[in-house]
Amino acid sequence: MQIPKDQILSLLKGQGDDDKAQQAEGELPDTVDTDEHAGLLSKLGISPADLLSKLGGGGAAGGIAGKLGL
């Protein structure tokens, strides 16, 4: 799944993890593919599965899937 970097940064900042958000800002591409960039996400301590569930990829109302019209 492709996720805008801004969504990941918002999630990290919302969790109070400004250091990881700053690191992600410099290392992640503008559009993050959870499969292709799994290594980068892991380096930042982010599990692609957890990321999808926290951003609403699991069907949660108001999540990223809804925002992207998926």
C-alpha positions as CSV (number, residue, x, y, z in Angstrom):
1,M,0.0,0.0,0.0
2,Q,1.2,3.5,-0.7
3,I,1.0,6.1,2.0
4,P,2.0,9.8,1.8
5,K,5.0,10.5,4.0
6,D,3.1,13.4,5.6
7,Q,0.6,10.8,7.1
8,I,3.5,8.9,8.7
9,L,5.1,12.1,10.0
10,S,1.7,13.1,11.5
11,L,1.3,9.7,13.2
12,L,4.8,9.9,14.7
13,K,4.3,13.4,15.9
14,G,0.9,12.5,17.3
15,Q,2.6,9.8,19.3
16,G,5.1,12.4,20.6
17,D,8.0,10.8,18.7
18,D,9.5,14.0,17.2
19,D,13.0,12.4,16.9
20,K,11.7,9.6,14.7
21,A,9.5,12.0,12.8
22,Q,12.5,14.2,12.0
23,Q,14.5,11.1,11.0
24,A,11.6,9.9,8.8
25,E,11.4,13.3,7.2
26,G,14.9,12.9,5.9
27,E,14.9,9.3,5.0
28,L,11.4,8.4,3.6
29,P,10.3,9.3,0.0
30,D,7.3,11.5,-0.5
31,T,5.1,8.4,-1.1
32,V,6.0,5.4,1.0
33,D,5.2,1.9,-0.4
34,T,4.8,-0.4,2.7
35,D,6.3,-3.3,0.8
36,E,9.1,-1.6,-1.0
37,H,10.1,0.6,1.9
38,A,9.6,-2.0,4.7
39,G,13.3,-1.8,5.6
40,L,13.2,1.9,6.0
41,L,10.1,1.7,8.1
42,S,11.6,-1.0,10.3
43,K,14.7,1.2,10.7
44,L,12.4,3.8,12.1
45,G,10.7,1.3,14.4
46,I,7.6,1.2,12.4
47,S,5.9,-2.1,11.4
48,P,4.1,-1.9,8.1
49,A,1.2,-3.9,9.6
50,D,1.0,-1.6,12.7
51,L,1.2,1.4,10.4
52,L,-1.7,0.3,8.3
53,S,-3.8,-0.4,11.4
54,K,-3.0,2.9,13.1
55,L,-3.7,4.9,9.9
56,G,-7.0,3.1,9.3
57,G,-5.9,0.6,6.7
58,G,-7.8,-2.0,8.6
59,G,-11.1,-0.4,7.8
60,A,-11.3,2.1,10.7
61,A,-13.5,5.1,9.9
62,G,-11.6,8.3,9.2
63,G,-8.3,6.5,8.6
64,I,-6.0,7.0,5.7
65,A,-8.0,4.6,3.5
66,G,-11.0,6.9,3.8
67,K,-9.0,10.0,3.1
68,L,-7.5,8.5,0.0
69,G,-10.8,7.2,-1.2
70,L,-9.8,3.5,-1.0
